[in-house]
Amino acid sequence: MFFGGTMRLAGKVAATVLVIDQISKYAVVHGMNLDQKLAIDVFPPWLNLRMAWNQGVNFGLFAGDAAVTRWALIALALGISVWVWLWVRREGPRPMAQVSAGLLVGGAVGNVIDRLIYGAVADFLNMSVPGVNNPWSFNVADIAIFAGALGLVIFTGGDHSKRPNPRDARRDMR
């Protein structure tokens, strides 16, 4: 079963990320009319809302022919999501790996929904520090994708439960 059994935690995390991402985008883009205002200072320079329609990947990379790029990125995001899901499922029921997979998959699907609805990803969070003006915007899905990818690097690979205990090695040397 795709969503049951050992992947229940990943499914819950993915669903939660997807809901939070889509609600935040709708609230900011449509509820606050950021798509028309383009900029709202919330707590400058630390937190601002800056509308950016991202047709590429992070920071607008690979933004080209809108139709080709859009469908290629949708296919790529869905393909990676399925691969990550199956990979972590095979890794076993390690909770942090499941949380990481759920973050990545939920964020990827959130951005896929944007590409399907708008033709681009709605980015709106902009954070800077005094004296430095960050020109890029991102969204909740981007945060989840980054955190999930980092978590997968940290929490997957190898069977951590079968690693030798250094104390056992010292005892064997006696």
C-alpha positions in Angstrom: 0.0 0.0 0.0 1.4 3.4 -1.0 0.2 5.6 1.9 -0.3 3.0 4.6 1.8 1.0 6.9 5.3 2.2 7.5 4.8 5.5 5.6 1.8 6.8 7.7 3.9 9.5 9.4 5.4 10.7 6.1 1.9 11.0 4.6 0.7 13.0 7.6 3.6 15.4 7.3 3.2 15.7 3.6 -0.5 16.5 3.9 0.2 19.1 6.7 2.8 20.8 4.7 0.6 20.9 1.6 -2.3 22.4 3.5 -0.2 25.0 5.2 1.6 25.9 2.0 -1.6 26.3 0.0 -3.5 28.2 2.7 -0.6 30.6 3.2 -0.3 31.2 -0.6 -4.0 31.9 -1.0 -4.1 34.1 2.1 -1.2 36.2 1.0 -1.6 36.3 -2.8 -5.4 36.7 -2.9 -6.5 37.6 0.6 -3.9 40.3 1.1 -3.8 41.1 -2.7 -0.1 40.8 -2.9 -0.5 39.8 -6.6 -1.6 43.4 -7.1 0.3 45.3 -4.4 3.5 43.4 -5.1 5.1 44.4 -1.8 4.0 44.6 1.8 6.4 45.5 4.6 5.7 43.4 7.7 8.7 43.8 9.9 11.3 45.4 7.7 14.0 44.4 6.9 13.6 41.1 8.7 10.3 40.0 7.1 8.6 41.4 4.0 6.2 40.1 1.5 7.4 40.5 -2.1 5.4 38.9 -4.9 7.5 36.8 -7.3 6.1 34.4 -9.9 8.8 31.8 -10.2 8.7 30.0 -13.5 12.0 28.2 -12.9 13.5 26.4 -9.9 15.1 28.1 -6.8 16.0 31.7 -7.4 14.4 31.5 -10.9 17.1 29.2 -12.3 16.1 27.3 -15.5 13.2 29.7 -16.3 12.9 29.5 -20.0 10.1 28.7 -22.4 7.2 28.9 -20.0 5.2 25.9 -21.3 8.1 23.5 -21.8 9.7 24.5 -18.5 6.4 24.4 -16.6 5.6 20.8 -17.6 9.2 19.6 -17.3 9.4 20.9 -13.8 6.0 19.4 -12.9 7.2 16.0 -14.2 10.5 16.3 -12.4 8.9 17.3 -9.1 6.5 14.4 -9.2 9.2 12.0 -10.3 11.5 13.0 -7.5 8.6 12.8 -5.0 7.7 9.3 -6.0 11.4 8.3 -5.9 11.9 9.8 -2.4 8.7 8.2 -1.2 9.7 4.7 -2.4 13.3 5.1 -1.2 12.3 6.1 2.4 9.7 3.4 2.4 12.4 0.8 1.6 14.7 2.4 4.3 12.2 1.4 6.9 10.1 3.1 9.6 12.7 5.5 10.9 10.6 8.5 12.1 13.0 11.3 11.2 13.5 9.9 7.7 9.7 9.8 7.3 9.3 13.3 8.5 12.0 14.5 6.1 10.4 12.6 3.2 7.0 14.1 4.1 8.4 17.6 4.2 10.1 17.2 0.8 7.1 15.6 -0.9 4.5 18.0 0.6 6.5 21.0 -0.5 7.1 19.6 -4.0 3.4 18.9 -4.5 2.5 22.3 -3.2 4.7 23.9 -5.8 3.3 21.5 -8.5 -0.2 22.8 -7.6 1.0 26.4 -8.2 2.4 25.5 -11.6 -0.8 23.8 -12.6 -3.0 26.7 -11.4 -0.9 29.7 -12.1 1.7 28.5 -14.5 4.4 29.5 -12.0 5.2 29.1 -8.3 3.9 31.9 -6.0 6.8 33.1 -3.9 6.2 35.8 -1.4 8.4 35.5 1.7 11.4 37.9 1.7 13.8 38.1 4.6 16.8 40.4 4.9 19.0 41.9 7.6 19.9 45.6 8.1 22.2 46.8 5.4 21.6 43.8 3.2 18.7 43.7 0.7 17.8 40.1 -0.2 16.3 40.2 -3.8 14.8 36.7 -3.6 11.4 35.5 -2.3 10.4 32.0 -1.3 7.4 30.2 0.2 6.4 27.6 2.8 6.9 24.8 0.2 10.4 25.9 -0.5 11.3 25.8 3.2 9.8 22.3 3.5 11.7 21.1 0.5 15.0 22.4 1.8 14.4 21.0 5.3 13.3 17.7 3.9 16.3 17.3 1.6 18.6 18.2 4.4 16.9 15.7 6.7 17.2 13.0 4.1 20.9 13.6 3.9 21.2 13.4 7.7 18.7 10.6 8.6 19.0 8.1 5.8 21.6 5.7 4.6 23.1 2.8 6.5 21.5 0.9 9.4 22.2 3.1 12.4 21.0 0.4 14.8 23.7 -2.0 13.7 26.7 0.3 14.1 29.3 -1.1 16.5 29.4 0.4 19.9 33.0 1.7 20.6 32.8 0.3 24.2 32.3 -3.2 22.7 35.4 -2.8 20.6 37.5 -1.8 23.6 36.2 -4.8 25.6 37.2 -7.2 22.7 40.7 -5.8 22.8 41.2 -6.9 26.4 
